Amino acid sequence: MRITGKNTVKAVALLATVAMVASCGLPRSGPNKREIYRGSVEKRGDAHIVTVTPAVSRVTAVQPSFGFSDAFQNAGLMGSDTISAGDTLGVTVFENVKDDPLLGNTGQRVSALSEIQVDGQGFIYIPYAGRIKAAGQTPEGLRQAITRQLEDQTPDPQITVTRLAGNGATVSISGGAGANGVYPIEAPTRTLATMLARSGGVAIDPGIAIVRVTRGSQTGKIWLKDLYENPALDIALRPGDKIVIEEDSRSFIALGATGAQNLVPFATETLSALEAIATVGGLATQSADPTGVFILRDESEAIARAVLGRPDLVGDQRIVYVLDLTEPTGLFEARDFQVRDGDTLYVTEAPFVQWQKTLGAITGTTGAASNLANAANSGN
């Protein structure tokens, strides 16, 4: 049997038709722009499609707001010589007697009580004076308290109190600090900023560093950059404070016709859509559709109502924000629109890319058919 030229043309036409019909199944990076719009609420989908405008950028520009509560901010500076539980003290008693002193041996007028530990309840024990509250007092205040307890038992006692170590008035610093450890609260390090400097600053990028402070059952945190730029945000430290330096954990997902498809961490405190595109290497020059740049987000009820002008909405809403970089102000809109934690940046392929794939499939199929025909003709 011989395959005629007419049969070859029919075979090629059939294969081309099949290829065009099957073009919707060709490889691609995700849905095209038409398919995304098909999922809109207006078309009985479950996502609201919103074109980014200056008004939309203003309403949606909500970033994590960190700061310390009034309990942290209103705490005054602790005295550098304030005694705390765990401190070690030195107490020296000078007695104004030659014989039979209260604390020392006969003829011993000076009695040194070294390394007295302030217990967990803040008390110390002095012979003949009993338990005395030391935590929260200065050495001078404690000296007066001991004097009052002893002056009825020995004439005109002269007493000195020294704070030998700061083991009680300490804070711990961990995480991305320059040097993790336990540091005493001293005169130069009574605030958060000065204590961080004492620990060597931070070992991570300061632009994405967060400082978390835990005091008892309360926790507050602040951007390191804000702490250094605004001294009013600095707080006084208290014994037992736990300071942790954390790296910003926010991220967004980049998909579609971008330079990289990945889970991308935030590199700065705020991140615009234009910066997000640049972070992943920009749009793929050979395949991206600059009119189809989308930001997918589950928006809160309050913001969704403001964006859509619909007070009837209840609960979080799926919103797809659309950026058209070919518009006269498209790049400005991308620069002003803020990306948030958990967003998905998706760039569609240009329509001609699918045509190229389809034509490539047809051309390849036609070539295969011609080769088959030639092989059949040469075999006869």
Steps between C-alpha positions, in 0.01 A plus 500: 500500500628845409425817701398767247562877531130552565506259792807671643325838495200351676721342765682823562175696523359249745810511715500882498138509607569259783799705609299823510221338696753359745685831535312578822689211655843626403748565783462839670578664834139539615162652408483775243343838556165396355478199730575713808225744411269205448537423871369840607194544720324669208535174306389293799852435617630559853752782450456873461705648215625850586709730280768676704451876526652760735189470720537121518869532587420737787229278647705182479830648627478322835825362639569330836507766769738407778555682827507473877198530728459774759628261766834486318511866403405639840760302693762751616871444492615263769767638730835362402557401865157355570530164675320201352434142601810297418745782561800449722566765763781593732411641844757642740407600859723736703414480872582779741614269781840361605381197693230248434380617153165377379619332182877454533739344747637690803701798383364467144317819411452426130291207378488427126209295372601421142306332222154523649256360245165673451250213500221441252256699711738794514618462862839474666586379850721704734587357844312680779307700236307210350352483152498835324339584166782588261351466149381830361718704735821684430810418705442822694141406579604155613780652712246712685271199551781291651607793719149530644498133591842504670515841670304380802746213549836667444575870545514716187576226243660619176402284205599482133316301231643423157346321204768252404339344193207559270389140464152592620443808279564332167335452163551225245567568132460227240421443134675708239694716745869573458578296813232302680522486878389635836587862567475705820298820502760764572509878479585508126260216405169581663305532172429257218708685240807529721476136607488390135810707437665329798429159343664598173193609305338247267645230277218516243395765248385797712237583238301186582595458867225494763572542871266308732495567874321270746438623854305259713182419307528802269676514166571790270702532182632772275691537175866555581515782245211680674670461837816667375326769296252603771650522851150552645431131428785384724397338830659455841603146587404297804673200660396178331413656164548259210618671181487304174623626163288347224521512124186611320314181401265658245507374142309499174467246220610582145347295218453521125710687247751646743876469528458250784210299639559466868404577859668837548579655841450872552829687463373824655244615756263604218490347152323645197375294209770653281768404753353149523522463122859624504586262787412197288694623197227700330255379238609223265583703187410230250171389654349742754186700437554842666125559496444190712680555831285374786527513881283230663403562862250402769395847609350583838135593523566867583742557213289300255199719581705814445655378175177370349265757651277223630398519867310172464813283480559265793832335583823484304470539123710363216619793293711498187670836449587577138797705382540606137859611454430627150268774626651853519500481880536124525852505643398766753208286614733200539741716697229620738314171554631318809552124498411327827594178674351196328421676170539322168656693212391342172593616151314354204658400173448721197238363257752461218700255715222244479475564126871438470460174688206402284680586177802311624284196569335528156832551323651206681197282421503606133867416475437160654216432256714602203778272616254213528369568151847522355598180673191326362563631146864399505403151614287444187 
